[in-house]
Amino acid sequence: MSKAEIIAELPKLTEEDRSDILVRLWHMEETAGPTAREKHLLNEAQAAYDANPNAGSPWSEVEARLRRRA
């Protein structure tokens, strides 16, 4: 079955079946680990932090800024 066929069938499933598929897909993603691209991005972010750990903002400040925008 092709990806297009699978996607076309999803709306025909019950809510329970779609939920089960979603849980299974999420589990597959979690167990697969990060992709090569994600590992590269994580390594870049770690290197940037290591070079300047004070460049970021504490979560409390970030959250406050986000709440002001909403």
N, C-alpha and C positions, 0 to 999 in steps of 0.2 A: 504494500500500500504506500502510495506516495505521500509526501508531506501535505500537498494540496488536498488530497483525498481525506487525510486525517483531519485537517482543519475544517473541511466542509462537513464532516460528520459530528464535530464537537457540539454545535448547537442542537443537534437531535438527541443528545444524551440527557439523562436526568440530572438534576442539580447534584444529587448524591454521587453519581458516576463522574461528573466533571470535577467535583471536589476530591474524589479519590485519585483521579488522574493528576490533579494539581499537587496533591501531597506526594505522590510517587515521583513526579518530575522534580519537585523541590528537593526531595531526598536524594535523587540521582545527582543533582547539582551540588549539594552539600558534600556528598561523598567523593565527587570527582576532584575537588580541590580547585585552586585557582588555575586559570589558563596561563600559557606562557606570557601573553600580553598583560594579564593581571599581575603576574609575578614581577614583570618589568616595572609596571607602575608602582607596585608596593616597594620595590627596591629603590626607585627614584625618590619616592616620598620619604623612605627611611634615611636615604643619603641627605636629603634636604634638611630633615630634622636633626640629623647628627651634626651637620654643618652649622646649624643655627637653631638650637632648641627653644630659644625665646622668641622666635619670629611669629609664632602662632598666638591664638587667643584661648583662654580657658573656656571650657564649655559653657559656663554660666554667662559669660559675656556674649558668646555666639548665640545662645538661646535667647537672651534678652534682645539682641538686635533683630532676630527673626520674629519675635513676638511683637515688636514695635511695627514691623512691616505689615503684619496681618491685619 
